[in-house]
Amino acid sequence: MPYVDRDGTRVYWELQGEGEPLLLIMGYGLGREAWTPMLPMISGHAVVLVDNRGTGESDPPKPGLTLQDMADDAVAVLDAAGIERAHVHGVSMGGMIAQLLALAHPERVGTLVLGCTTPSPLRFIGDPAAAVALFQGSILMESDPDAALDMLLPLVFSEGFLAANPEMRTFAKSMTTKPAAPGTAELMMKAIVDLDKGTIFDTTARLGELRMPVLVQHGSADRLIPVEAGRFLGEAITGAEYQELEGAGHGYHLEQPEPVFSRLLGFLAAHPIGATAGAG
């Protein structure tokens, strides 16, 4: 199995398909398997999947984990795959990681797609109760996945979508077969905001440095990261395209796949990077 070793931590990755490389970075407490239902809709690309530290097949994170660590992990994965430049798509915490990757290594990023994410969790505050439930549910996932899903699904999907798609519970359970390693949820949360150390993720002052083509996508009914954060990214990044999915929650990819992937694939096609990769 393909691993890359960084600072004594093994990070698992996979390459699927052929075409221009597309690096996918998942969000809080989740690994590559959470992308599984979306992969059939991303055609014509060599998709690079990464298990963030503590998720999937990657080693557990060490104390002091930072989002920059995970951004550097992603760059190490591109190196291991022999990919000089890729399209980069990150969602939620993965979108924060993607921002740091693009700021630190702009030459590696052909285009940047930021989904349901934020440049500053303290500037754009969602439902506080939802944030607490996300943390508690992610920890509970380690010991009681069924109870955890009861807490997490209403945070990720809009009320109307869950009511119309009761099968999502079984579907979500199949996508989270390997819970994050013990302690991962806490360390990831501290990587985003650690008030004790005074370290808080915030790229608002640096968004003007992003010069690659950028697409921002956000659901208007997102409880975890308010839509205002997505709107801000769309306005603050020079030349960025912005797509708002009316009524969609944090899991906008699954709630409204047709407009989401139509726009995403059109954006990538409009900004070819001229590099190809393949799993074969």
Long-range contacts (C-beta under 8 A, 24 or more apart in sequence): 1-57, 2-80, 2-81, 3-57, 3-58, 4-73, 4-76, 4-77, 4-79, 4-80, 6-69, 6-72, 6-73, 6-76, 7-62, 7-69, 8-62, 9-53, 9-58, 9-59, 9-61, 9-62, 9-73, 10-58, 10-59, 11-50, 11-51, 11-52, 11-53, 11-58, 11-59, 11-73, 11-76, 11-77, 12-50, 12-51, 12-56, 12-57, 12-58, 13-48, 13-49, 13-50, 13-51, 13-77, 13-80, 13-81, 14-48, 14-49, 15-46, 15-47, 15-48, 15-49, 15-81, 15-277, 15-278, 15-279, 16-46, 16-47, 16-49, 16-279, 17-42, 17-43, 17-44, 17-45, 17-46, 17-47, 17-278, 17-279, 18-46, 18-276, 18-277, 18-278, 18-279, 18-280, 19-44, 19-45, 19-46, 19-276, 19-277, 19-278, 20-44, 20-45, 20-46, 20-86, 20-87, 20-110, 20-268, 20-272, 20-273, 20-274, 20-275, 20-276, 20-277, 21-45, 21-46, 21-47, 21-48, 21-78, 21-81, 21-83, 21-85, 21-86, 21-87, 21-275, 21-276, 21-277, 22-46, 22-47, 22-48, 22-86, 22-87, 22-88, 22-89, 22-268, 23-48, 23-50, 23-74, 23-77, 23-78, 23-83, 23-86, 23-87, 23-88, 23-89, 24-48, 24-49, 24-50, 24-89, 24-90, 24-94, 25-50, 25-52, 25-70, 25-74, 25-88, 25-89, 25-90, 25-91, 25-94, 25-95, 25-97, 25-98, 25-101, 26-50, 26-52, 26-55, 26-90, 26-91, 26-92, 26-94, 27-90, 27-91, 27-92, 27-93, 27-94, 27-95, 27-116, 28-92, 28-93, 28-134, 28-138, 28-185, 28-188, 28-189, 28-192, 29-55, 29-138, 29-141, 29-180, 29-184, 29-185, 29-188, 30-55, 30-176, 30-180, 31-55, 31-56, 31-57, 31-58, 31-178, 31-180, 32-56, 33-175, 33-176, 33-177, 33-178, 34-175, 34-176, 36-175, 37-171, 37-175, 37-254, 38-253, 38-254, 38-257, 38-261, 41-257, 41-261, 42-261, 42-264, 42-265, 43-265, 44-265, 45-87, 45-268, 46-276, 46-277, 46-278, 46-279, 48-77, 48-78, 48-81, 48-83, 48-86, 48-277, 50-74, 50-77, 52-94, 52-97, 52-188, 53-184, 54-180, 54-181, 54-183, 54-184, 54-187, 54-188, 55-178, 55-180, 55-181, 55-184, 56-178, 57-178, 59-181, 60-181, 60-182, 60-183, 60-184, 61-181, 61-183, 61-184, 61-187, 61-188, 63-187, 65-187, 65-188, 65-190, 65-191, 66-191, 66-199, 67-93, 67-96, 67-97, 67-100, 67-191, 67-192, 67-201, 68-100, 68-104, 69-191, 70-97, 70-191, 71-97, 71-98, 71-100, 71-101, 71-104, 72-104, 74-101, 75-101, 75-104, 75-105, 75-108, 78-108, 81-277, 82-277, 83-275, 83-277, 84-108, 84-275, 85-109, 85-110, 85-273, 85-275, 86-110, 86-273, 86-275, 87-111, 87-112, 87-113, 87-268, 87-273, 88-112, 88-113, 89-113, 89-115, 89-264, 90-114, 90-115, 90-117, 91-115, 91-116, 91-117, 91-253, 92-116, 92-117, 92-224, 92-225, 92-250, 93-117, 93-188, 93-192, 96-192, 96-201, 96-203, 99-203, 99-210, 100-203, 102-210, 102-212, 103-203, 103-206, 103-209, 103-210, 106-209, 106-210, 106-211, 106-212, 109-212, 110-212, 110-213, 110-271, 110-273, 110-275, 111-212, 111-213, 111-214, 111-215, 111-267, 111-268, 111-271, 111-273, 112-210, 112-212, 112-213, 112-214, 112-215, 113-214, 113-215, 113-216, 113-217, 113-264, 113-267, 113-268, 114-214, 114-215, 114-216, 114-217, 114-230, 114-233, 115-216, 115-217, 115-218, 115-252, 115-253, 116-217, 116-218, 116-219, 116-222, 116-224, 116-225, 116-230, 116-250, 116-251, 116-252, 117-225, 117-229, 117-230, 117-233, 118-225, 118-229, 118-230, 118-233, 119-202, 119-203, 119-204, 119-207, 119-229, 119-232, 119-233, 119-236, 120-200, 120-201, 120-202, 120-203, 120-204, 120-229, 121-192, 121-193, 121-200, 121-201, 121-225, 122-193, 122-200, 122-202, 123-202, 123-204, 123-229, 124-225, 124-226, 124-228, 124-229, 124-232, 125-226, 126-222, 126-223, 126-224, 126-225, 126-226, 127-223, 127-224, 130-155, 130-223, 130-224, 131-224, 134-224, 135-185, 135-186, 135-189, 138-180, 138-185, 139-185, 139-186, 141-176, 141-179, 141-180, 141-185, 142-179, 142-180, 142-181, 142-182, 142-185, 145-173, 145-176, 145-179, 146-173, 149-173, 149-176, 155-223, 155-224, 155-250, 156-224, 156-249, 156-250, 156-251, 157-249, 157-250, 157-251, 157-254, 157-255, 158-219, 158-221, 158-247, 158-248, 158-249, 158-255, 160-247, 161-248, 161-249, 161-251, 161-255, 168-254, 204-232, 204-236, 207-233, 207-236, 207-237, 208-236, 208-237, 208-238, 210-237, 210-238, 210-240, 211-238, 213-239, 213-241, 213-267, 213-270, 213-271, 214-239, 214-240, 214-241, 215-240, 215-241, 215-242, 215-243, 215-263, 215-264, 215-267, 216-240, 216-241, 216-242, 216-243, 217-242, 217-243, 217-244, 217-245, 217-252, 217-260, 217-263, 217-264, 218-242, 218-243, 218-244, 218-245, 218-252, 219-244, 219-245, 219-247, 219-248, 219-249, 219-250, 219-251, 219-252, 219-255, 219-256, 220-244, 220-245, 220-246, 220-247, 220-248, 221-247, 221-248, 221-249, 222-248, 222-249, 222-250, 222-252, 223-249, 223-250, 224-250, 225-250, 241-267
